[in-house]
Amino acid sequence: MNAKITTDTQTDWARLSRRDDSEIDYSDAPPMPLELPPLRVRQAENSSDTTITLDADIIAWFKAHHSNYQESINQLLRDHIQHDLAR
């Protein structure tokens, strides 16, 4: 599935960039933990060449918080799967 990427939007980005964070309505957002659990890093055993597209803000956060962001993302996904299987 190919996503259409367009820069022609009706969003007023300049107005949004001037808004203060306190104006953001988070009422429909799920609660976030104050701290994420520590990530365990492991060497990939069966890595593949599959490519996934992640939002730029997700990549930026992992790059800012983890020196090997790809392994950190993999471990977070693996922990989520283990948690889901345990339910």
Protein Blocks (a to p, Z undefined) as FASTA:
>chain_A
ZZdddfbdcbdfklmmmpcfklpccklpccddfbdcdddddddfbbcfbdcdddfklmmm
mmmmomblmlmmmmmmmmmmmmmmmZZ
